[in-house]
Amino acid sequence: MWEYLVAVWECRNFWLSLVVNDLQMRYRRSVLGVGWSLLHPLAWTLVMGAVFHEIFHQPIREYLPYLLCGLTCWTYLTSAFLQGCQSYIQAENYIRQHPLPLAVYPLRTVLGAMIHFLIAVVLVLILAAALRGVDKPPEVFSLLLGIFILFLFGWAVTILAGFVNIAFRDTQHILEVVFQILFYLTPIIYRRNDITSPQIGWVLDHNPLAPFIDLIRAPLVDGTAPSLACLGTAVAITLITGLAAAVSLGYQQRRVVFYL
């Protein structure tokens, strides 16, 4: 595994150039450029914040940073899964011509998503400071640790999603439906404590994506370190997913070209 990671690092100029090229192609001749990636969660935050404030009397100063942070994390996670489905298909020409480690192509995808995520994190900080001042500064170490774990988890699921999708091309469409359902079963637009139903509460408590959102939201919005249960769950899921991704890479390294 260490030798494989070294091989990935040695071709860093290649996958970094792919990331830069993806960003340039996406925002070429665009006035706002990467700002367009922030417009959707910001607009959604303002609309939902106004609705929840009027109907459920949520305090604007506390709710808007909470909501925007949740949407930011959710956008990153869905990008890792859904765009990850196309990571090998998008790189078909490279895979056929160059015997590079296959992990570089999902890495290209997750790095692009991570760049947008980090920009959105800055937006959350600005919004929180504008609404609440600096009474709850972010817990920097926990935030950096959470971002690193989120990056590793995103890389692992992008690898797995890419492999599954080349074998079963309906995977991305199925995941789009699944994530539409999961969005409302994840504490993003509401707080976990607001749910009193034991059945729905059980689903929320066993949602595998919820710990990753809390991992970022606690240090970024609340200014506190995430709970040990949250951190331990996120690390355990990341390790299991990473192991599955490593096994898939070892098995499919020479076979993936036959599926393309």
C-alpha angles and dihedrals in degrees: 000000000000091000090050092053090048089053090051091051093048091061093047093123089061099051094038089055089051091053092049091047092050091053093046092049093047096051102028111142089001118142097212095031112185088002088083089069088061097045096075099052091040093051091044090050093052094047096045091042091056092046096047091044092055099039105030098022094236112175108250096215093057102030102052096059089043092052096043092050091051092049091048093054092043092052090053093048095047090047090053092052102037101036088040089065088067097042096102097033090052090051097045095121092051093047092052094049107034128047094217125147107280091225091075092073096056086042088058090054098046093046090056090051091046092054090055089045093054091049089051090050088058088051090053090052091050093048093047092048092048094050103035106016116224098311090118108036115186120267095242102196094048090046093053091046091050092050091051092050090046090052093051092047091048092050092050096048091045089056092049095044091050093052095046093047096053089054096041111025095194091068096098093050091050091049091051090059092043092052092049087059095041091053090070092041092056123077097248107115093024137035123253091236090059091068113086100169109105093210095052090039090057090053091049092049091053097043104124093209097053096077091057091055092048089047089065101029097056098057096031102045105017097035092228135111114259117256119270089244091055093045093045093049093049092048092047093050090047092051093048092046091045092051091050090049092050092051091048092051092052092049100041102037092101098026104052094082090064091059095052 
